[in-house]
Amino acid sequence: MADRLRVDVAVLGSGPGGSVTAALCAEAGFQTLLLEEGPDLPLDACRHFSGEEIVRKYRNRGLSLAFGKPSISYMEGCCVGGGSEVNRGLYHRTPAYVLDRWAREYQVDALTPDALAPHFDACEARARVAGLPGRAPPLSQRLGDGGAALGWDSMQAPRLFDYASGRKQSMSETFIPQFRRAGGEVMAGTRALRIARANRRWRVSAVRDGRALEIEADGLFVACGAVQTPALLRRSGIRHNVGNSLRFHPMLKAVALFSDAVNRPGDPDPVHQIKAFEPRFGIGCSISSPALLALALAGNPAMRAHIAQASDRMGLYYVQNGSGHARVRCLPGVRDPIVSVAHESNELEALYDGLRHLLSALFAAGAEAVQPCLPGLPMLRSAAEIDALPASLPRKSASLSSVHVFASCPMGGNQRITATDSWGRVHGGDGLRIADASLMCGPTIANPQGSVMAIAHRNALHAIERRFA
Ligand SMILES: Cc1cc2nc3c(=O)[nH]c(=O)nc-3n(C[C@H](O)[C@H](O)[C@H](O)COP(=O)(O)OP(=O)(O)OC[C@H]3O[C@@H](n4cnc5c(N)ncnc54)[C@H](O)[C@@H]3O)c2cc1C
């Protein structure tokens, strides 16, 4: 016999989309349950970017793969707060040209920068967004300097971060406490398996500590993230434009070796980004701990050999764009969905061109040597050697990675290509709603969490006004 629960509203998944949605529903007076597959751990339960964090707070210990040529390895959070607990909280509002494209092609109603501004404002009021006070760390500044030397605009990205207290503004620090204060209940360690409509209510079949659990709710939001949301819907027989259009921001990386210390323990996280080439590609800085340098340089022994002696002189940087169009599918009896990705040549070549730009910027910043993190490519000693690299991306050996997944169930009035209406209501879904990164209509190139939160805020208010109909 399954345990049974009855609530007004159930929100499945507690990442930024689910947490914002759940907090608004609870504050509006609805008895709301926030269900989360992963554990409920405080922000500082483990050191940020440590191996322990990857084991305890990531899905599949950080190892998920979209199969393709090249494949994309991607990461997702799996804990209360989802990706917001493990990410750096780099923050942007959705660029206006991106919203304009979504409104035109996907026919999303009321998605102009002005219409979305109150939702950004509300989210930013609750989860503080701030620029780094004082000077950026050298590793970060070098990217800005290199870009400036080549005439390319850069900026210091704000973060969801309270610099006064030194605490990241993840969901477990912001919207989830707010949700609990409003009477909401978080149920961690509980995986939703299927959803179904019965007797004018939604029924969620879940499992907790090996025990079956049935939850009945008047309103239901699925916010399991851009891979797990389409997987859950497809397992539940809901398939119209679900899981056909997953997108990533795949990255190529490079490591620069400078003559002086740029990467000192205790430095703040790097924040410089070169925006001059977006949307073709964007460039930024990564966390450059010895462990992450070693991971990035797995196929490049010459540069890897420097880590033991000179990791304080090394910095890890990335270029990313929107290459790759992926599908999410479920196989009977297999727990994880299968994700397959196909690339368009022009998008991959734009990414590779971005890598050349990144290498140029690092030499312009004074790097002694730069290593593109692609197996078999040499360590370069000068900008002149960039021209000797292969003319196109070596697809067979290239390894792409991504921490941004989205757009698997896009929203909008154009039913030919969307899974939900402009407000996240699944087409023909009897009031079923999606409330996470799945709803985005395509890449933003900018970091996406701000977009996920503002869209969830907008759609939750819309749902509450209509009492989830
Ligand atoms: C390492 C890393 C760094 C990043 N850096 C940045 C950054 O600096 N800035 C930025 O803007 N974005 C960043 N991102 C991306 C950002 O975190 C995501 O865009 C955001 O978290 C997406 O929110 P979401 O609500 O769609 O899903 P998620 O955050 O993925 O949350 C979904 C939640 O649902 C849960 N879930 C899944 N399936 C089920 C199920 N069946 N039952 C119950 N629960 C389920 C998951 O465990 C998860 O906790 C980063 C992501 C990662 C992984």
The ligand as an SDF file (V2000), in Angstrom:
LIG
                    3D

 53 58  0  0  0  0  0  0  0  0999 V2000
   28.0580   23.4950  -11.9150 C   0  0  0  0  0  0  0  0  0  0  0  0
   27.0180   24.4670  -12.4070 C   0  0  0  0  0  0  0  0  0  0  0  0
   27.3500   25.8140  -12.5370 C   0  0  0  0  0  0  0  0  0  0  0  0
   26.3880   26.7240  -13.0250 C   0  0  0  0  0  0  0  0  0  0  0  0
   26.6930   28.0600  -13.0260 N   0  0  0  0  0  0  0  0  0  0  0  0
   25.7040   28.9640  -13.2780 C   0  0  0  0  0  0  0  0  0  0  0  0
   25.9190   30.3540  -13.0790 C   0  0  0  0  0  0  0  0  0  0  0  0
   26.9670   30.7910  -12.6070 O   0  0  0  0  0  0  0  0  0  0  0  0
   24.8970   31.2050  -13.4040 N   0  0  0  0  0  0  0  0  0  0  0  0
   23.7040   30.7490  -13.9090 C   0  0  0  0  0  0  0  0  0  0  0  0
   22.8400   31.5750  -14.2430 O   0  0  0  0  0  0  0  0  0  0  0  0
   23.4720   29.4280  -14.0670 N   0  0  0  0  0  0  0  0  0  0  0  0
   24.4240   28.5250  -13.7290 C   0  0  0  0  0  0  0  0  0  0  0  0
   24.1630   27.1930  -13.8210 N   0  0  0  0  0  0  0  0  0  0  0  0
   22.8480   26.7730  -14.3470 C   0  0  0  0  0  0  0  0  0  0  0  0
   21.7340   26.9530  -13.2980 C   0  0  0  0  0  0  0  0  0  0  0  0
   22.1080   26.3420  -12.0950 O   0  0  0  0  0  0  0  0  0  0  0  0
   20.4610   26.3350  -13.8970 C   0  0  0  0  0  0  0  0  0  0  0  0
   20.0930   27.0770  -15.0400 O   0  0  0  0  0  0  0  0  0  0  0  0
   19.3000   26.3190  -12.9080 C   0  0  0  0  0  0  0  0  0  0  0  0
   19.6390   25.6560  -11.7180 O   0  0  0  0  0  0  0  0  0  0  0  0
   18.1070   25.6310  -13.5670 C   0  0  0  0  0  0  0  0  0  0  0  0
   17.0360   25.6340  -12.6550 O   0  0  0  0  0  0  0  0  0  0  0  0
   15.8350   24.6010  -12.7960 P   0  0  0  0  0  0  0  0  0  0  0  0
   14.8480   24.9590  -11.7690 O   0  0  0  0  0  0  0  0  0  0  0  0
   15.4220   24.5510  -14.2130 O   0  0  0  0  0  0  0  0  0  0  0  0
   16.4440   23.1460  -12.5170 O   0  0  0  0  0  0  0  0  0  0  0  0
   17.4840   22.5300  -11.4840 P   0  0  0  0  0  0  0  0  0  0  0  0
   18.2630   23.5760  -10.7980 O   0  0  0  0  0  0  0  0  0  0  0  0
   18.2170   21.4740  -12.2450 O   0  0  0  0  0  0  0  0  0  0  0  0
   16.5570   21.8400  -10.3900 O   0  0  0  0  0  0  0  0  0  0  0  0
   15.7640   20.7220  -10.6420 C   0  0  0  0  0  0  0  0  0  0  0  0
   15.6130   19.9420   -9.3350 C   0  0  0  0  0  0  0  0  0  0  0  0
   14.6310   18.9210   -9.5520 O   0  0  0  0  0  0  0  0  0  0  0  0
   15.0520   17.7420   -8.9130 C   0  0  0  0  0  0  0  0  0  0  0  0
   14.4250   16.5710   -9.5950 N   0  0  0  0  0  0  0  0  0  0  0  0
   14.7310   16.0910  -10.8210 C   0  0  0  0  0  0  0  0  0  0  0  0
   13.9540   15.0430  -11.1150 N   0  0  0  0  0  0  0  0  0  0  0  0
   13.1370   14.8680  -10.0520 C   0  0  0  0  0  0  0  0  0  0  0  0
   12.1060   13.9330   -9.7550 C   0  0  0  0  0  0  0  0  0  0  0  0
   11.7450   12.9760  -10.6400 N   0  0  0  0  0  0  0  0  0  0  0  0
   11.4680   14.0200   -8.5560 N   0  0  0  0  0  0  0  0  0  0  0  0
   11.8140   15.0050   -7.6480 C   0  0  0  0  0  0  0  0  0  0  0  0
   12.7920   15.9010   -7.8900 N   0  0  0  0  0  0  0  0  0  0  0  0
   13.4400   15.8410   -9.0760 C   0  0  0  0  0  0  0  0  0  0  0  0
   16.5600   17.7590   -9.0850 C   0  0  0  0  0  0  0  0  0  0  0  0
   17.1950   16.9020   -8.1400 O   0  0  0  0  0  0  0  0  0  0  0  0
   16.8860   19.2350   -8.9230 C   0  0  0  0  0  0  0  0  0  0  0  0
   17.2130   19.5460   -7.5790 O   0  0  0  0  0  0  0  0  0  0  0  0
   25.0960   26.2570  -13.3870 C   0  0  0  0  0  0  0  0  0  0  0  0
   24.7690   24.9020  -13.2510 C   0  0  0  0  0  0  0  0  0  0  0  0
   25.7160   24.0090  -12.7550 C   0  0  0  0  0  0  0  0  0  0  0  0
   25.3330   22.5450  -12.6230 C   0  0  0  0  0  0  0  0  0  0  0  0
  1  2  1  0
  2  3  1  0
  2 52  2  0
  3  4  2  0
  4  5  1  0
  4 50  1  0
  5  6  2  0
  6  7  1  0
  6 13  1  0
  7  8  2  0
  7  9  1  0
  9 10  1  0
 10 11  2  0
 10 12  1  0
 12 13  2  0
 13 14  1  0
 14 15  1  0
 14 50  1  0
 15 16  1  0
 16 17  1  0
 16 18  1  0
 18 19  1  0
 18 20  1  0
 20 21  1  0
 20 22  1  0
 22 23  1  0
 23 24  1  0
 24 25  2  0
 24 26  1  0
 24 27  1  0
 27 28  1  0
 28 29  2  0
 28 30  1  0
 28 31  1  0
 31 32  1  0
 32 33  1  0
 33 34  1  0
 33 48  1  0
 34 35  1  0
 35 36  1  0
 35 46  1  0
 36 37  1  0
 36 45  1  0
 37 38  2  0
 38 39  1  0
 39 40  1  0
 39 45  2  0
 40 41  1  0
 40 42  2  0
 42 43  1  0
 43 44  2  0
 44 45  1  0
 46 47  1  0
 46 48  1  0
 48 49  1  0
 50 51  2  0
 51 52  1  0
 52 53  1  0
M  END
$$$$
